[in-house]
Amino acid sequence: MEDIYSMRRFQFEYSNEKLFVRELEKLRAWERRQMAQGMLFHIYCETVDRERIKTVCDYLEKYFPNADYIGCTTSGNIVSGDKGQSDICVSCTMFEYPDTQYKVFQLPLEENSLEVGQRLKRYIEENPWVKSVELLTTINGISMTKFCESFTECIEDICIFGGGAYSPDLSGNNGFVFSKGHEMSENGVVLLMAGGDDFHMVTMHITGWKPLGREFTVTKARDSRLYELDGQPAYEVYYKYLHINNEENFFENSLEFPIF
């Protein structure tokens, strides 16, 4: 459990139904004792087993019918500062102040879609209580440039953060997002707006990467796929400078040195 300004957060894993129910019963007792003003769940899944994920969602709806949840697939989960032992991690946020609000949207995501950012901008303008926007989005083989650019016109003091829904197999394209009342979508984005007078959010942009090597010019690309750098196959750059072979583990190995 941790305190985050006007909220408390609990984190636990789903390994089997019996242990999961025990965690939910403890959480419900805490909610009643502290008279929480609202609850929200995040579900992170290092699995694409939809029936297994649906079981978790069904239990949340049974024990906390008034709470919302959002979730996505991942390539790994962190629990209590370490790698998760189960393939599903659940995080519960309890809001402690009555003026704290949140709203969840799940929208379809298409190539070069600008509608998401435009709709978000309208919602923020009509609801001045919004202070932060969290997004979980699929990134299945499409260019995210237009999607990201669509957020640049949002009000400057709104904190926008989030991440992509990866497949447990990093080379796969079967990652998806989901939220309460919506289907699991392989081409979609979930938006969580939160705010209120006593709600405060601070975000930081951290990559940890330092510039290394030389500059190249992209001479051939299609959508999110890179073919050539300075007129040469992009793979040859990885092989020449990093000695990464073009074999079945190329994708995982190349992640250590992303091209910016």
TIFI-314517 format. One line per 2 residues: number of its first residue (from 1); their letters; for each residue x, y, z of C-alpha. Coordinates in nm, 4 decimals, always signed. Example, Ala and Ser with C-alpha at 12.3 -4.5 7.8 and 13.67 -1.06 7.14 Angstrom:
1	as	+1.2300 -0.4500 +0.7800 | +1.3670 -0.1060 +0.7140
//
This chain:
1	me	+0.0000 +0.0000 +0.0000 | +0.1232 +0.3533 -0.0684
3	di	-0.0081 +0.7048 -0.0166 | -0.0319 +0.9182 -0.3306
5	ys	-0.1630 +1.2634 -0.2400 | -0.5408 +1.2195 -0.2089
7	mr	-0.5486 +0.8445 -0.2626 | -0.4268 +0.5064 -0.1410
9	rf	-0.3051 +0.2307 -0.3676 | -0.3034 -0.1447 -0.3099
11	qf	-0.1315 -0.3974 -0.5354 | -0.1649 -0.7735 -0.5530
13	ey	-0.1437 -1.0593 -0.8024 | -0.3917 -1.3114 -0.9389
15	sn	-0.2546 -1.6642 -0.9123 | -0.5737 -1.8566 -0.8343
17	ek	-0.9336 -1.7754 -0.7475 | -0.9110 -1.8673 -0.3777
19	lf	-0.6187 -1.6365 -0.3005 | -0.7638 -1.3605 -0.5185
21	vr	-1.0957 -1.3679 -0.3329 | -0.9076 -1.3439 -0.0037
23	el	-0.7357 -1.0247 -0.1250 | -1.0652 -0.8781 -0.2439
25	ek	-1.2324 -0.9502 +0.0907 | -0.9519 -0.7717 +0.2759
27	lr	-0.9803 -0.4811 +0.0340 | -1.3568 -0.4570 +0.0800
29	aw	-1.3142 -0.4531 +0.4595 | -1.0627 -0.1689 +0.4278
31	er	-1.2967 +0.0230 +0.1970 | -1.5856 +0.0015 +0.4441
33	rq	-1.3695 +0.0912 +0.7423 | -1.2134 +0.3945 +0.5744
35	ma	-1.5287 +0.4976 +0.3852 | -1.3467 +0.5478 +0.0560
37	qg	-1.4998 +0.8047 -0.1783 | -1.4301 +0.6061 -0.4925
39	ml	-1.2332 +0.3115 -0.6307 | -1.0573 +0.2297 -0.9544
41	fh	-0.8682 -0.0834 -1.0628 | -0.5819 -0.1280 -1.3086
43	iy	-0.5277 -0.4791 -1.4479 | -0.1940 -0.5606 -1.6119
45	ce	-0.1803 -0.8938 -1.7938 | +0.1302 -1.0811 -1.9046
47	tv	-0.1052 -1.3142 -2.0864 | -0.3471 -1.3007 -2.3789
49	dr	-0.5759 -1.5631 -2.2222 | -0.9023 -1.3671 -2.2419
51	er	-1.1005 -1.6128 -2.0314 | -0.8455 -1.5863 -1.7500
53	ik	-0.8600 -1.2072 -1.7664 | -1.2403 -1.2133 -1.7786
55	tv	-1.2420 -1.4178 -1.4562 | -1.0503 -1.1387 -1.2820
57	cd	-1.2880 -0.8754 -1.4202 | -1.5944 -1.0762 -1.3121
59	yl	-1.4659 -1.0973 -0.9541 | -1.4005 -0.7226 -0.9439
61	ek	-1.7523 -0.6516 -1.0670 | -1.8962 -0.8920 -0.8082
63	yf	-1.7104 -0.7505 -0.5070 | -1.6994 -0.3853 -0.6181
65	pn	-1.9958 -0.3255 -0.8515 | -1.9579 +0.0536 -0.8380
67	ad	-1.5878 +0.0567 -0.9231 | -1.4399 +0.0919 -1.2729
69	yi	-1.1392 -0.0906 -1.4113 | -0.9013 -0.0456 -1.7027
71	gc	-0.6308 -0.2791 -1.8254 | -0.3951 -0.3970 -2.0945
73	tt	-0.1582 -0.6755 -2.1894 | +0.2093 -0.6376 -2.0994
75	sg	+0.5480 -0.7975 -2.1609 | +0.6096 -0.8191 -1.7848
77	ni	+0.4778 -0.6795 -1.4545 | +0.6480 -0.5149 -1.1582
79	vs	+0.5068 -0.5915 -0.8144 | +0.6514 -0.4327 -0.4992
81	gd	+0.9619 -0.3294 -0.6894 | +1.0342 -0.6738 -0.8324
83	kg	+0.9241 -0.8844 -1.1298 | +0.5766 -1.0240 -1.0749
85	qs	+0.5405 -1.3939 -1.0001 | +0.1972 -1.4260 -1.1625
87	di	+0.0855 -1.3294 -1.5117 | -0.1845 -1.0881 -1.3876
89	cv	-0.1277 -0.7953 -1.1544 | -0.4109 -0.5878 -1.0076
91	sc	-0.3711 -0.2381 -0.8645 | -0.6520 -0.0708 -0.6681
93	tm	-0.6694 +0.3050 -0.6158 | -0.8941 +0.4372 -0.3388
95	fe	-0.9845 +0.8046 -0.3504 | -1.0143 +0.9688 -0.0103
97	yp	-1.1609 +1.3113 -0.0910 | -1.5237 +1.3557 -0.2002
99	dt	-1.4378 +1.6070 -0.4730 | -1.2012 +1.3663 -0.6547
101	qy	-1.3499 +1.2617 -0.9882 | -1.2540 +1.0339 -1.2739
103	kv	-1.3946 +0.9347 -1.6117 | -1.3025 +0.6421 -1.8371
105	fq	-1.3292 +0.6350 -2.2170 | -1.2439 +0.3465 -2.4496
107	lp	-1.2182 +0.4455 -2.8148 | -1.1219 +0.2670 -3.1378
109	le	-0.7792 +0.3485 -3.2761 | -0.7109 +0.3618 -3.6474
111	en	-0.4061 +0.4470 -3.8547 | -0.3222 +0.8191 -3.8254
113	sl	-0.6276 +0.8737 -3.6035 | -0.6703 +1.2330 -3.4809
115	ev	-1.0148 +1.1865 -3.3311 | -0.8884 +1.0692 -2.9924
117	gq	-0.6915 +1.3858 -2.9209 | -0.9694 +1.6097 -3.0519
119	rl	-1.2320 +1.4398 -2.8368 | -1.0064 +1.4570 -2.5324
121	kr	-0.9447 +1.8285 -2.5883 | -1.3194 +1.8958 -2.6034
123	yi	-1.3814 +1.6974 -2.2853 | -1.1093 +1.8846 -2.0941
125	ee	-1.2472 +2.2196 -2.2080 | -1.5963 +2.1213 -2.0911
127	np	-1.4750 +1.9714 -1.7590 | -1.2262 +2.2016 -1.5830
129	wv	-1.1879 +1.9559 -1.2937 | -0.9621 +1.7342 -1.5102
131	ks	-0.5956 +1.7528 -1.4045 | -0.4497 +1.4350 -1.5510
133	ve	-0.5042 +1.1934 -1.8382 | -0.3709 +0.8386 -1.8325
135	ll	-0.3821 +0.6410 -2.1557 | -0.3309 +0.2762 -2.2391
137	tt	-0.3096 +0.2159 -2.6112 | -0.2453 -0.0641 -2.8555
139	in	+0.0571 -0.0156 -3.0802 | +0.0090 -0.3147 -3.3069
141	gi	+0.2221 -0.2327 -3.6093 | +0.0878 +0.1167 -3.6757
143	sm	+0.2580 +0.4540 -3.6703 | +0.1769 +0.6434 -3.3484
145	tk	+0.3053 +0.9806 -3.4738 | -0.0322 +1.1327 -3.5662
147	fc	-0.1881 +0.9879 -3.2533 | +0.0725 +1.1542 -3.0306
149	es	+0.0535 +1.4809 -3.2234 | -0.3212 +1.4924 -3.1623
151	ft	-0.2531 +1.5553 -2.7913 | -0.0360 +1.8627 -2.8438
153	ec	-0.3352 +2.0979 -2.8437 | -0.4590 +1.9834 -2.5022
155	ie	-0.4364 +2.2335 -2.2180 | -0.0711 +2.2688 -2.1177
157	di	-0.1088 +2.2153 -1.7434 | -0.2837 +1.8782 -1.7870
159	ci	-0.0551 +1.5844 -1.7019 | -0.0698 +1.3268 -1.9824
161	fg	+0.1026 +0.9913 -1.9311 | +0.0633 +0.6199 -1.9970
163	gg	+0.1988 +0.3468 -2.2189 | +0.1494 +0.0843 -2.4840
165	ay	-0.0215 -0.2534 -2.4604 | +0.2496 -0.5012 -2.5493
167	sp	+0.2114 -0.8696 -2.6169 | +0.3858 -1.1070 -2.3727
169	dl	+0.5766 -1.2149 -2.6850 | +0.7441 -0.8860 -2.7788
171	sg	+0.7488 -0.9805 -3.1469 | +0.3729 -1.0463 -3.1500
173	nn	+0.0922 -0.8124 -3.2517 | -0.1849 -0.9500 -3.0326
175	gf	-0.1717 -0.7020 -2.7439 | -0.5026 -0.5428 -2.6394
177	vf	-0.6654 -0.2952 -2.4020 | -0.9939 -0.3212 -2.2145
179	sk	-1.2139 -0.1452 -1.9599 | -1.5377 -0.2042 -1.7731
181	gh	-1.8344 -0.2225 -2.0071 | -1.6223 -0.2629 -2.3213
183	em	-1.4753 -0.5489 -2.5204 | -1.1054 -0.6324 -2.5298
185	se	-0.9687 -0.4424 -2.8297 | -0.6541 -0.5021 -3.0350
187	ng	-0.6978 -0.1595 -3.1956 | -0.8078 +0.0771 -2.9227
189	vv	-0.7121 +0.3240 -2.6524 | -0.8376 +0.3606 -2.2947
191	ll	-0.8341 +0.7116 -2.1469 | -0.8626 +0.7816 -1.7745
193	ma	-0.9316 +1.1428 -1.6760 | -0.8891 +1.2333 -1.3085
195	gg	-0.8966 +1.5507 -1.1031 | -1.0608 +1.7628 -0.8353
197	dd	-0.9668 +2.0470 -0.5999 | -0.7689 +1.8147 -0.3692
199	fh	-0.6190 +1.6044 -0.6491 | -0.2587 +1.6779 -0.7476
201	mv	-0.0457 +1.5030 -1.0088 | +0.3167 +1.5438 -1.1149
203	tm	+0.4738 +1.3587 -1.4098 | +0.8370 +1.3160 -1.5152
205	hi	+0.9805 +1.2181 -1.8522 | +1.2622 +0.9679 -1.7982
207	tg	+1.4179 +0.7434 -2.0610 | +1.7606 +0.6769 -1.9116
209	wk	+1.9086 +0.6682 -2.2614 | +2.2214 +0.8624 -2.3569
211	pl	+2.3219 +0.9466 -2.7162 | +2.5594 +0.6891 -2.8604
213	gr	+2.7109 +0.6525 -3.2054 | +2.6573 +0.8646 -3.5150
215	ef	+2.3643 +1.0282 -3.6897 | +2.1883 +0.8663 -3.9862
217	tv	+1.9262 +0.9785 -4.2347 | +1.6219 +0.7579 -4.2882
219	tk	+1.6128 +0.6961 -4.6621 | +1.3355 +0.4368 -4.6731
221	ar	+1.0484 +0.3623 -4.4335 | +0.6865 +0.2583 -4.4524
223	ds	+0.4525 +0.3357 -4.1613 | +0.6331 +0.2173 -3.8474
225	rl	+0.8768 -0.0083 -4.0331 | +1.2325 +0.1105 -4.1015
227	ye	+1.4091 -0.0237 -4.4118 | +1.7129 +0.1934 -4.4882
229	ld	+1.9549 +0.4294 -4.3162 | +2.1809 +0.6364 -4.5429
231	gq	+2.0770 +0.4127 -4.8312 | +2.1867 +0.0929 -4.6559
233	pa	+1.9663 -0.1801 -4.5021 | +1.8864 -0.0798 -4.1447
235	ye	+1.9880 -0.4241 -4.0204 | +2.3464 -0.3665 -4.1339
237	vy	+2.3726 -0.0735 -3.8909 | +2.2800 -0.2960 -3.6001
239	yk	+2.5223 -0.5638 -3.7126 | +2.8142 -0.3296 -3.7859
241	yl	+2.7998 -0.1283 -3.4635 | +2.6355 -0.3675 -3.2157
243	hi	+2.7084 -0.7140 -3.3632 | +2.3405 -0.8102 -3.3367
245	nn	+2.2659 -1.1003 -3.5683 | +1.9576 -1.1232 -3.7857
247	ee	+1.7979 -1.4235 -3.6157 | +1.4873 -1.5112 -3.4147
249	nf	+1.5919 -1.3026 -3.1115 | +1.6781 -0.9917 -3.3123
251	fe	+1.3807 -0.7894 -3.1843 | +1.4546 -0.8535 -2.8143
253	ns	+1.8273 -0.7911 -2.8589 | +1.7781 -0.4661 -3.0495
255	le	+1.5593 -0.3204 -2.7713 | +1.8741 -0.2484 -2.5684
257	fp	+1.9790 +0.0084 -2.8286 | +1.6689 +0.1768 -2.9774
259	if	+1.7089 +0.4073 -3.2752 | +1.5852 +0.7558 -3.1816
//
